[in-house]
Amino acid sequence: MSKKTATASSYSITMRLHTSPDPGVVGEVATAISTAGGMVTAIDVAESTGRRLTVDVTCSAADAEHAAALQDAVGTVPGVEVHKVSDRTFLLHLGGKIEVASKVPLKTRDDMSMAYTPGVGRVAEAIAADPDDLHRLTIKGNAVAVVTDGSAVLGLGNLGPGAALPVMEGKAALFKRFGAINAWPICLDTQDVDEIVRTVELIAPVFGGVNLEDIAAPRCFEIEARLRERLDIPVFHDDQHGTAIVVLAALTNALRVVDKKLDTVRIVVAGAGAAGTAIVRLLLAAGAGDVVVVDIHGALSADDASLPPAHRDLAAVTNHEHRRGDLRTVLAGADVFIGVSAPRILAPEWIPTMAPHPVVFALANPDPEVDPAQAARHAAVVASGRSDYPNQINNVLAFPGVFRGLLDARAANVTTEMMLGAADAIAHVVTDEELNASFIMPTVFHPEVHHAVAIAISGH
C-alpha cells in the first residue's frame, strides 16, 4: 500500500534512468515512486536502443529528504540504474531569473546615433533643464528598487545579501509578470540603518518607487520612516503593508461568509513584529473595534510597564479591556485568529473555544501556526500562506497592482486610504456567486485583480 505524503512542486526532481528495454520496467518505476509517497508528473522516453531505454521521470516530493528517498526507491527496481538526478527548482534558477532587454532596435548607425551618442545628449540636456521629464524620458517612470539587507529572508532568518538575491530576483519577476513593472534586486551588504538609508537615497534618482523587503524588525520600521521622510518617491515595505492589505481583503470576505461585521468581531493577532503591527493598524483603520495582540510572552496590554517601546505603542491602540494571559486564554470567545508568528503555536482543540463560526488565518510560512486541515475541522473559514491548501493569502495579490497604481499616478507616498482601497479591490474581485468558505481570495492569475488594485491606488 502506498504511503500518503503531501508533495510540493518546489521539491520536484527529474531522474534520468537507464533501464532494460522491457516496457514493464517503466510501470514498476512509477509504482515504486507512488509506494514511497511521491507523485509522478511526467515520464518521457529520451532514447531507445535494442539494449537500453533512457527514461526521464519527473516527480514531486515533500522535501529534500523525501526526494532522496524516492531516488533510493527507484534504484531498487531490478533493471534500473539512476544515471542522474536534477532538482527542477535549482535548474529554474540557473543563471538567474531576470534579465535586461533593450526596448529599441539597435541595428544601424542611425539607431545608435539616437539611442546613444550623439542623440542621447539632447535628451540629457532636456532633463537637466526640466527634471520633471526624467519620468517621461527614462525608465524611472516604470522602475522599482527591491531593497533588502538579507536580515529576514522569507522564514529562514538572517541569511545575508547573497542568499537574499534569488528571492529578490523572484520578486522582480513577479513585478514584471503581474504589474508590467521593471524591478531591480538591490541586496545591500550592510545592516546598519544609516548606511541603508543613505544608500537608497543615493540610488533613488533611477527609480519611481522603493519596495523594502525581508528586513528584520524593528530596524525595518526606522528605515521605512526615514526614507519616506527623505524621498519624493513612494516607499512600500511589503512585509508590512503588502501583508496587511491581503489580510484585510481576506478577512473582509471571510466575514462575508460567516455573516459578521468587522466592527463587532473580536480579533486575536499572534505576532507583534513588522507584519503583525501593520495588520493591526490597517484593521483598526478599516473599523475593527476589538483587537488583542499576543506575542511569545502573552497578550500586549497598555497597563504592562515591561513592554518595549514598539509593543507599548501597539498596546496603546488595542486590547481596550486589558486582557492578560497566553494565546489559549485570550483566544476563548474570539471570532478571528490571525497568525503571523511561529509554527504550531495554536492547538486545534483550542478553536472550539472561540465564538461560533470562527475564522482562522494561520500565515506563518512554510509551517503555519496550526495545520490548516486540522483547523478546518473546527473553524468556519481557514486560510494560510501555503499554495497547497485553499485560501492562500499571498502578497503577490497586492504589490504589483499597488506599484502599478503608484507609478501611474506619479505618487510621492503610500497612504492608508490607498491601502484600504487596495484591500477592498482585491476582496471584491471575488463575486457573491464565487464566494464560499474555500474561496475567499482570487487567484494571482485572475485577469482583473492587479488592474483593480492599480485603479484603487491611482484613483483612475
Kinemage of the C-alpha trace (Angstrom):
@kinemage 1
@onewidth
@group {chain A} dominant
@subgroup {mainchain}
@vectorlist {calphas} color= white
{ca met a 1} P 0.000 0.000 0.000
{ca ser a 2} L 1.350 3.415 -0.922
{ca lys a 3} L 2.305 5.843 1.813
{ca lys a 4} L 0.395 9.152 1.604
{ca thr a 5} L 2.702 12.150 1.691
{ca ala a 6} L 1.952 15.794 0.946
{ca thr a 7} L 4.161 16.639 -2.026
{ca ala a 8} L 5.145 20.066 -3.343
{ca ser a 9} L 6.209 21.281 -6.776
{ca ser a 10} L 9.095 23.193 -5.146
{ca tyr a 11} L 10.641 19.778 -4.428
{ca ser a 12} L 10.243 18.449 -7.939
{ca ile a 13} L 13.017 16.300 -9.368
{ca thr a 14} L 13.726 14.693 -12.711
{ca met a 15} L 15.562 11.357 -12.651
{ca arg a 16} L 17.315 10.175 -15.809
{ca leu a 17} L 17.139 6.394 -15.747
{ca his a 18} L 18.878 3.733 -17.799
{ca thr a 19} L 16.609 0.691 -17.929
{ca ser a 20} L 16.281 -2.588 -19.721
{ca pro a 21} L 14.105 -2.421 -22.874
{ca asp a 22} L 11.296 -4.269 -21.063
{ca pro a 23} L 8.305 -1.814 -21.197
{ca gly a 24} L 7.043 -3.146 -17.873
{ca val a 25} L 10.021 -1.611 -16.077
{ca val a 26} L 8.607 1.890 -16.521
{ca gly a 27} L 5.432 0.837 -14.742
{ca glu a 28} L 7.476 -0.642 -11.905
{ca val a 29} L 9.320 2.660 -11.533
{ca ala a 30} L 6.040 4.584 -11.272
{ca thr a 31} L 4.790 2.088 -8.686
{ca ala a 32} L 7.988 2.395 -6.640
{ca ile a 33} L 7.664 6.198 -6.563
{ca ser a 34} L 3.987 6.036 -5.575
{ca thr a 35} L 4.679 3.460 -2.866
{ca ala a 36} L 7.358 5.748 -1.416
{ca gly a 37} L 4.850 8.619 -1.230
{ca gly a 38} L 5.898 10.551 -4.338
{ca met a 39} L 3.777 11.828 -7.201
{ca val a 40} L 4.803 11.116 -10.784
{ca thr a 41} L 4.069 14.120 -13.015
{ca ala a 42} L 5.800 13.086 -16.262
{ca ile a 43} L 7.531 10.099 -17.874
{ca asp a 44} L 9.424 10.641 -21.123
{ca val a 45} L 11.483 8.176 -23.137
{ca ala a 46} L 14.522 10.212 -24.175
{ca glu a 47} L 16.305 7.493 -26.112
{ca ser a 48} L 15.652 3.908 -27.139
{ca thr a 49} L 18.007 1.223 -28.441
{ca gly a 50} L 17.714 -2.517 -28.680
{ca arg a 51} L 19.662 -2.877 -25.449
{ca arg a 52} L 18.541 0.059 -23.298
{ca leu a 53} L 15.924 2.733 -22.669
{ca thr a 54} L 16.834 6.191 -21.392
{ca val a 55} L 13.842 7.452 -19.439
{ca asp a 56} L 13.266 10.827 -17.731
{ca val a 57} L 10.893 10.545 -14.780
{ca thr a 58} L 9.680 13.756 -13.123
{ca cys a 59} L 8.068 13.526 -9.700
{ca ser a 60} L 7.179 15.694 -6.717
{ca ala a 61} L 8.393 15.084 -3.181
{ca ala a 62} L 7.556 16.579 0.209
{ca asp a 63} L 11.073 17.847 0.958
{ca ala a 64} L 14.724 17.249 0.120
{ca glu a 65} L 14.948 14.169 2.341
{ca his a 66} L 11.865 12.673 0.706
{ca ala a 67} L 13.318 13.388 -2.759
{ca ala a 68} L 16.407 11.375 -1.813
{ca ala a 69} L 14.154 8.559 -0.580
{ca leu a 70} L 12.336 8.486 -3.939
{ca gln a 71} L 15.670 8.211 -5.721
{ca asp a 72} L 16.624 5.279 -3.474
{ca ala a 73} L 13.264 3.580 -4.111
{ca val a 74} L 13.695 3.796 -7.874
{ca gly a 75} L 17.232 2.480 -7.597
{ca thr a 76} L 15.957 -0.762 -6.060
{ca val a 77} L 13.830 -1.626 -9.116
{ca pro a 78} L 15.515 -4.516 -10.989
{ca gly a 79} L 16.973 -3.456 -14.328
{ca val a 80} L 17.036 0.255 -13.445
{ca glu a 81} L 20.081 2.488 -12.992
{ca val a 82} L 19.589 6.048 -11.729
{ca his a 83} L 22.010 7.859 -14.007
{ca lys a 84} L 21.429 11.482 -12.970
{ca val a 85} L 19.045 13.486 -10.783
{ca ser a 86} L 18.124 17.125 -11.443
{ca asp a 87} L 16.353 19.377 -8.957
{ca arg a 88} L 13.923 21.344 -11.139
{ca thr a 89} L 13.794 24.302 -8.755
{ca phe a 90} L 17.566 24.743 -8.909
{ca leu a 91} L 17.519 24.309 -12.673
{ca leu a 92} L 14.989 27.135 -12.939
{ca his a 93} L 17.386 29.439 -11.075
{ca leu a 94} L 20.490 28.686 -13.173
{ca gly a 95} L 21.891 31.982 -14.447
{ca gly a 96} L 19.279 33.957 -12.535
{ca lys a 97} L 15.600 34.554 -13.300
{ca ile a 98} L 15.627 38.073 -14.760
{ca glu a 99} L 17.476 39.987 -17.485
{ca val a 100} L 17.717 43.449 -19.035
{ca ala a 101} L 16.415 43.790 -22.589
{ca ser a 102} L 16.502 46.764 -24.929
{ca lys a 103} L 13.141 48.254 -25.919
{ca val a 104} L 14.554 49.846 -29.055
{ca pro a 105} L 16.225 48.297 -32.124
{ca leu a 106} L 19.986 48.774 -32.436
{ca lys a 107} L 20.550 47.525 -35.977
{ca thr a 108} L 22.043 50.521 -37.767
{ca arg a 109} L 24.260 53.530 -37.153
{ca asp a 110} L 21.113 55.612 -37.297
{ca asp a 111} L 19.618 53.617 -34.409
{ca met a 112} L 22.816 54.013 -32.426
{ca ser a 113} L 23.009 57.738 -33.001
{ca met a 114} L 19.551 58.252 -31.471
{ca ala a 115} L 19.692 55.698 -28.668
{ca tyr a 116} L 23.201 56.711 -27.635
{ca thr a 117} L 25.640 59.392 -28.695
{ca pro a 118} L 25.166 61.991 -30.075
{ca gly a 119} L 21.349 61.990 -29.883
{ca val a 120} L 21.110 60.980 -26.248
{ca gly a 121} L 22.939 64.189 -25.310
{ca arg a 122} L 19.918 66.252 -26.364
{ca val a 123} L 17.714 64.176 -24.052
{ca ala a 124} L 20.177 64.587 -21.172
{ca glu a 125} L 20.150 68.360 -21.648
{ca ala a 126} L 16.343 68.378 -21.740
{ca ile a 127} L 16.178 66.553 -18.421
{ca ala a 128} L 18.750 68.892 -16.888
{ca ala a 129} L 16.594 71.828 -17.969
{ca asp a 130} L 13.341 70.236 -16.776
{ca pro a 131} L 13.876 67.439 -14.199
{ca asp a 132} L 10.201 66.529 -14.405
{ca asp a 133} L 10.985 64.988 -17.809
{ca leu a 134} L 13.023 62.286 -16.060
{ca his a 135} L 9.910 60.154 -15.507
{ca arg a 136} L 8.787 60.567 -19.103
{ca leu a 137} L 12.062 60.136 -20.958
{ca thr a 138} L 13.767 57.383 -18.925
{ca ile a 139} L 12.984 54.093 -17.238
{ca lys a 140} L 12.400 55.899 -13.911
{ca gly a 141} L 8.674 56.192 -14.590
{ca asn a 142} L 8.321 52.419 -14.608
{ca ala a 143} L 11.112 51.235 -12.291
{ca val a 144} L 11.131 49.936 -8.729
{ca ala a 145} L 14.081 49.114 -6.462
{ca val a 146} L 13.534 45.951 -4.438
{ca val a 147} L 15.794 46.611 -1.454
{ca thr a 148} L 16.909 44.199 1.261
{ca asp a 149} L 19.728 43.693 3.735
{ca gly a 150} L 19.108 39.940 3.874
{ca ser a 151} L 18.309 40.016 7.588
{ca ala a 152} L 14.900 38.318 7.447
{ca val a 153} L 14.787 36.234 4.275
{ca leu a 154} L 11.381 34.557 3.971
{ca gly a 155} L 11.018 32.483 7.139
{ca leu a 156} L 14.670 31.465 7.028
{ca gly a 157} L 16.263 34.257 9.056
{ca asn a 158} L 19.384 36.380 8.646
{ca leu a 159} L 20.984 34.806 5.560
{ca gly a 160} L 22.737 37.896 4.247
{ca pro a 161} L 22.551 39.760 0.918
{ca gly a 162} L 23.905 37.000 -1.337
{ca ala a 163} L 21.407 34.402 -0.173
{ca ala a 164} L 18.639 37.013 -0.455
{ca leu a 165} L 19.351 37.639 -4.145
{ca pro a 166} L 17.308 34.740 -5.609
{ca val a 167} L 14.336 35.869 -3.517
{ca met a 168} L 14.648 39.455 -4.733
{ca glu a 169} L 15.032 38.208 -8.324
{ca gly a 170} L 11.791 36.314 -7.887
{ca lys a 171} L 10.110 39.448 -6.568
{ca ala a 172} L 11.350 41.392 -9.590
{ca ala a 173} L 9.986 38.698 -11.906
{ca leu a 174} L 6.573 38.968 -10.228
{ca phe a 175} L 6.584 42.744 -10.658
{ca lys a 176} L 7.141 42.264 -14.382
{ca arg a 177} L 4.623 39.439 -14.807
{ca phe a 178} L 1.735 40.957 -12.889
{ca gly a 179} L 2.386 44.716 -12.998
{ca ala a 180} L 4.442 45.181 -16.196
{ca ile a 181} L 6.981 46.954 -13.974
{ca asn a 182} L 10.767 46.856 -14.282
{ca ala a 183} L 12.177 45.961 -10.865
{ca trp a 184} L 15.790 45.535 -9.784
{ca pro a 185} L 17.042 43.455 -6.844
{ca ile a 186} L 19.198 45.644 -4.593
{ca cys a 187} L 20.841 43.462 -1.930
{ca leu a 188} L 22.917 45.597 0.424
{ca asp a 189} L 25.959 44.281 2.260
{ca thr a 190} L 25.159 46.177 5.426
{ca gln a 191} L 22.611 46.004 8.236
{ca asp a 192} L 23.348 49.469 9.532
{ca val a 193} L 20.283 51.707 9.383
{ca asp a 194} L 22.221 54.849 8.467
{ca glu a 195} L 24.095 53.108 5.654
{ca ile a 196} L 20.923 51.525 4.239
{ca val a 197} L 19.019 54.805 4.274
{ca arg a 198} L 21.873 56.742 2.704
{ca thr a 199} L 22.467 54.095 0.016
{ca val a 200} L 18.819 54.093 -1.039
{ca glu a 201} L 18.854 57.890 -1.087
{ca leu a 202} L 21.847 57.821 -3.425
{ca ile a 203} L 20.292 55.423 -5.941
{ca ala a 204} L 16.773 56.874 -5.772
{ca pro a 205} L 17.105 59.067 -8.917
{ca val a 206} L 16.883 55.912 -11.056
{ca phe a 207} L 13.623 54.651 -9.562
{ca gly a 208} L 9.978 55.630 -9.374
{ca gly a 209} L 9.429 53.667 -6.152
{ca val a 210} L 11.155 51.608 -3.457
{ca asn a 211} L 9.966 48.221 -2.233
{ca leu a 212} L 11.607 47.252 1.065
{ca glu a 213} L 11.785 43.508 1.537
{ca asp a 214} L 12.967 40.969 4.118
{ca ile a 215} L 14.466 43.496 6.568
{ca ala a 216} L 14.176 42.448 10.208
{ca ala a 217} L 12.104 44.334 12.760
{ca pro a 218} L 12.438 46.753 14.442
{ca arg a 219} L 15.125 48.079 12.051
{ca cys a 220} L 12.681 47.992 9.138
{ca phe a 221} L 10.353 50.491 10.853
{ca glu a 222} L 13.057 53.144 11.174
{ca ile a 223} L 14.379 52.571 7.651
{ca glu a 224} L 10.914 52.954 6.150
{ca ala a 225} L 10.082 56.049 8.212
{ca arg a 226} L 13.327 57.817 7.352
{ca leu a 227} L 13.114 57.015 3.645
{ca arg a 228} L 9.519 58.189 3.453
{ca glu a 229} L 10.600 61.467 5.013
{ca arg a 230} L 13.591 61.999 2.711
{ca leu a 231} L 12.469 60.699 -0.691
{ca asp a 232} L 9.970 62.151 -3.158
{ca ile a 233} L 9.005 58.669 -4.413
{ca pro a 234} L 6.791 56.109 -2.636
{ca val a 235} L 8.393 53.683 -0.173
{ca phe a 236} L 6.444 50.490 0.488
{ca his a 237} L 7.531 47.784 2.925
{ca asp a 238} L 5.835 44.721 1.503
{ca asp a 239} L 6.341 42.537 4.576
{ca gln a 240} L 4.300 45.094 6.492
{ca his a 241} L 1.878 46.812 4.181
{ca gly a 242} L 1.508 44.210 1.444
{ca thr a 243} L 0.708 41.611 4.074
{ca ala a 244} L -1.739 43.946 5.793
{ca ile a 245} L -3.592 44.643 2.539
{ca val a 246} L -4.094 40.986 1.618
{ca val a 247} L -5.059 40.018 5.183
{ca leu a 248} L -7.710 42.750 5.309
{ca ala a 249} L -9.007 41.633 1.894
{ca ala a 250} L -9.211 38.013 3.046
{ca leu a 251} L -10.866 38.936 6.327
{ca thr a 252} L -13.408 41.107 4.513
{ca asn a 253} L -14.509 38.077 2.506
{ca ala a 254} L -14.269 35.603 5.384
{ca leu a 255} L -16.631 37.791 7.380
{ca arg a 256} L -18.961 37.904 4.366
{ca val a 257} L -19.037 34.102 4.502
{ca val a 258} L -19.851 33.893 8.231
{ca asp a 259} L -22.134 36.974 8.147
{ca lys a 260} L -20.233 39.013 10.735
{ca lys a 261} L -19.076 42.644 10.740
{ca leu a 262} L -15.542 43.925 11.230
{ca asp a 263} L -16.595 46.479 13.833
{ca thr a 264} L -18.289 43.876 16.051
{ca val a 265} L -15.914 40.882 15.950
{ca arg a 266} L -13.101 40.199 18.408
{ca ile a 267} L -9.771 39.591 16.672
{ca val a 268} L -6.671 37.962 18.142
{ca val a 269} L -3.415 38.617 16.269
{ca ala a 270} L -0.461 36.377 17.138
{ca gly a 271} L 2.780 38.163 16.300
{ca ala a 272} L 3.860 41.710 17.115
{ca gly a 273} L 6.610 42.099 14.510
{ca ala a 274} L 6.533 44.028 11.256
{ca ala a 275} L 3.642 42.115 9.689
{ca gly a 276} L 1.545 41.901 12.857
{ca thr a 277} L 1.930 45.602 13.596
{ca ala a 278} L 0.923 46.643 10.068
{ca ile a 279} L -2.028 44.245 10.011
{ca val a 280} L -3.346 45.600 13.297
{ca arg a 281} L -3.030 49.221 12.249
{ca leu a 282} L -4.779 48.638 8.922
{ca leu a 283} L -7.557 46.622 10.603
{ca leu a 284} L -8.114 49.493 13.025
{ca ala a 285} L -8.176 51.986 10.146
{ca ala a 286} L -10.783 49.793 8.437
{ca gly a 287} L -13.032 49.924 11.502
{ca ala a 288} L -12.052 46.960 13.671
{ca gly a 289} L -13.037 47.708 17.232
{ca asp a 290} L -11.700 44.856 19.365
{ca val a 291} L -8.175 43.617 18.626
{ca val a 292} L -5.818 41.835 21.006
{ca val a 293} L -2.170 41.240 20.061
{ca val a 294} L -0.270 38.304 21.532
{ca asp a 295} L 3.474 37.706 21.437
{ca ile a 296} L 5.610 34.980 22.979
{ca his a 297} L 5.061 36.479 26.433
{ca gly a 298} L 1.264 36.766 26.160
{ca ala a 299} L -1.287 39.473 25.419
{ca leu a 300} L 0.019 43.018 24.972
{ca ser a 301} L -1.691 45.391 27.361
{ca ala a 302} L -1.141 49.105 27.894
{ca asp a 303} L -1.009 48.575 31.670
{ca asp a 304} L 2.096 46.383 31.328
{ca ala a 305} L 5.075 48.634 32.083
{ca ser a 306} L 7.569 45.976 30.975
{ca leu a 307} L 6.693 46.249 27.266
{ca pro a 308} L 9.391 47.530 24.876
{ca pro a 309} L 8.584 50.833 23.077
{ca ala a 310} L 7.247 49.320 19.809
{ca his a 311} L 4.962 46.935 21.688
{ca arg a 312} L 3.871 49.723 24.048
{ca asp a 313} L 2.691 51.769 21.051
{ca leu a 314} L 0.766 48.765 19.715
{ca ala a 315} L -0.810 48.028 23.100
{ca ala a 316} L -1.961 51.642 23.372
{ca val a 317} L -4.367 51.212 20.443
{ca thr a 318} L -5.504 47.616 21.132
{ca asn a 319} L -6.800 45.417 23.955
{ca his a 320} L -9.010 48.089 25.474
{ca glu a 321} L -10.261 45.649 28.133
{ca his a 322} L -6.681 44.884 29.217
{ca arg a 323} L -6.979 41.155 28.761
{ca arg a 324} L -3.951 39.262 30.066
{ca gly a 325} L -2.739 35.719 29.540
{ca asp a 326} L -1.357 33.427 26.859
{ca leu a 327} L -2.789 32.746 23.409
{ca arg a 328} L -5.075 29.970 24.613
{ca thr a 329} L -6.566 32.252 27.255
{ca val a 330} L -7.307 35.278 25.065
{ca leu a 331} L -8.469 33.150 22.133
{ca ala a 332} L -11.512 31.912 24.080
{ca gly a 333} L -14.582 33.709 22.732
{ca ala a 334} L -12.727 35.424 19.887
{ca asp a 335} L -14.230 35.464 16.396
{ca val a 336} L -10.982 35.672 14.426
{ca phe a 337} L -7.430 34.375 14.797
{ca ile a 338} L -4.686 35.876 12.615
{ca gly a 339} L -1.257 34.301 12.998
{ca val a 340} L 1.938 35.899 11.670
{ca ser a 341} L 4.248 34.360 14.213
{ca ala a 342} L 5.631 30.830 14.528
{ca pro a 343} L 4.762 27.221 13.642
{ca arg a 344} L 2.400 25.125 15.726
{ca ile a 345} L 1.558 27.664 18.417
{ca leu a 346} L -2.213 27.111 18.027
{ca ala a 347} L -3.574 23.740 19.136
{ca pro a 348} L -6.568 22.631 17.025
{ca glu a 349} L -8.554 21.812 20.167
{ca trp a 350} L -8.479 25.484 21.195
{ca ile a 351} L -10.526 26.543 18.168
{ca pro a 352} L -13.870 25.222 19.525
{ca thr a 353} L -13.444 27.627 22.479
{ca met a 354} L -13.717 30.550 20.063
{ca ala a 355} L -17.016 32.232 19.187
{ca pro a 356} L -19.414 30.368 16.847
{ca his a 357} L -18.265 30.166 13.203
{ca pro a 358} L -14.645 31.151 13.907
{ca val a 359} L -12.199 32.387 11.262
{ca val a 360} L -8.596 31.127 11.426
{ca phe a 361} L -5.759 32.622 9.371
{ca ala a 362} L -2.516 30.685 10.011
{ca leu a 363} L 0.017 32.611 7.927
{ca ala a 364} L 3.434 31.547 9.250
{ca asn a 365} L 5.332 30.157 6.269
{ca pro a 366} L 6.217 27.472 5.366
{ca asp a 367} L 4.940 25.909 8.612
{ca pro a 368} L 1.729 27.572 9.827
{ca glu a 369} L 0.578 28.162 13.396
{ca val a 370} L -1.846 25.255 13.030
{ca asp a 371} L -2.264 22.593 10.373
{ca pro a 372} L -4.939 24.030 8.041
{ca ala a 373} L -6.589 20.625 7.546
{ca gln a 374} L -6.933 20.136 11.306
{ca ala a 375} L -8.140 23.698 11.805
{ca ala a 376} L -10.824 23.176 9.152
{ca arg a 377} L -12.473 20.537 11.369
{ca his a 378} L -13.412 23.274 13.833
{ca ala a 379} L -13.328 26.634 12.021
{ca ala a 380} L -15.839 28.015 9.527
{ca val a 381} L -13.126 29.593 7.349
{ca val a 382} L -9.424 28.717 7.285
{ca ala a 383} L -6.668 30.447 5.310
{ca ser a 384} L -2.898 30.104 5.210
{ca gly a 385} L 0.116 31.337 3.302
{ca arg a 386} L 0.528 27.997 1.543
{ca ser a 387} L -0.426 27.190 -2.025
{ca asp a 388} L -1.306 23.551 -1.264
{ca tyr a 389} L -4.423 24.452 0.746
{ca pro a 390} L -7.491 26.520 -0.158
{ca asn a 391} L -7.468 30.252 0.583
{ca gln a 392} L -3.830 31.173 0.135
{ca ile a 393} L -3.145 34.689 1.410
{ca asn a 394} L -0.286 35.870 -0.789
{ca asn a 395} L 1.277 39.342 -1.042
{ca val a 396} L 1.573 38.972 -4.806
{ca leu a 397} L -2.131 39.825 -4.936
{ca ala a 398} L -1.222 43.314 -3.747
{ca phe a 399} L 2.220 44.691 -4.532
{ca pro a 400} L 2.236 44.568 -8.368
{ca gly a 401} L -1.038 46.477 -8.560
{ca val a 402} L -0.039 48.808 -5.729
{ca phe a 403} L 3.132 49.909 -7.516
{ca arg a 404} L 1.404 49.993 -10.905
{ca gly a 405} L -1.056 52.471 -9.437
{ca leu a 406} L 1.642 54.478 -7.638
{ca leu a 407} L 3.750 54.795 -10.779
{ca asp a 408} L 0.769 55.671 -12.967
{ca ala a 409} L -0.285 58.389 -10.525
{ca arg a 410} L 3.278 59.682 -10.033
{ca ala a 411} L 2.540 59.372 -6.307
{ca ala a 412} L 5.079 60.595 -3.767
{ca asn a 413} L 3.945 58.293 -0.958
{ca val a 414} L 1.613 55.470 0.045
{ca thr a 415} L -1.356 56.453 2.203
{ca thr a 416} L -3.592 54.435 4.492
{ca glu a 417} L -6.539 55.325 2.271
{ca met a 418} L -4.724 53.792 -0.712
{ca met a 419} L -4.098 50.572 1.206
{ca leu a 420} L -7.730 50.366 2.324
{ca gly a 421} L -8.802 50.848 -1.282
{ca ala a 422} L -6.430 48.131 -2.477
{ca ala a 423} L -7.771 45.659 0.096
{ca asp a 424} L -11.348 46.403 -0.899
{ca ala a 425} L -10.472 45.985 -4.579
{ca ile a 426} L -8.916 42.559 -4.003
{ca ala a 427} L -11.840 41.410 -1.878
{ca his a 428} L -14.468 42.401 -4.410
{ca val a 429} L -12.795 40.682 -7.335
{ca val a 430} L -14.424 37.619 -5.732
{ca thr a 431} L -18.102 37.816 -6.688
{ca asp a 432} L -21.002 36.813 -4.460
{ca glu a 433} L -21.542 33.788 -6.681
{ca glu a 434} L -17.917 32.653 -6.292
{ca leu a 435} L -17.562 33.364 -2.574
{ca asn a 436} L -17.575 30.411 -0.176
{ca ala a 437} L -15.581 29.094 2.787
{ca ser a 438} L -12.977 27.557 0.480
{ca phe a 439} L -12.713 30.523 -1.899
{ca ile a 440} L -12.290 33.886 -0.191
{ca met a 441} L -9.366 35.163 -2.279
{ca pro a 442} L -8.900 35.466 -6.033
{ca thr a 443} L -6.068 33.640 -7.730
{ca val a 444} L -2.990 35.721 -8.518
{ca phe a 445} L -3.602 34.849 -12.174
{ca his a 446} L -7.061 36.438 -12.172
{ca pro a 447} L -7.036 38.881 -15.118
{ca glu a 448} L -8.688 41.687 -13.151
{ca val a 449} L -7.105 41.628 -9.687
{ca his a 450} L -3.927 43.634 -10.356
{ca his a 451} L -5.766 46.103 -12.591
{ca ala a 452} L -8.391 46.617 -9.880
{ca val a 453} L -5.717 47.292 -7.274
{ca ala a 454} L -3.894 49.730 -9.573
{ca ile a 455} L -7.100 51.689 -10.143
{ca ala a 456} L -7.809 51.775 -6.402
{ca ile a 457} L -4.313 53.158 -5.754
{ca ser a 458} L -4.134 55.683 -8.617
{ca gly a 459} L -7.751 56.802 -8.415
{ca his a 460} L -8.299 56.336 -12.133
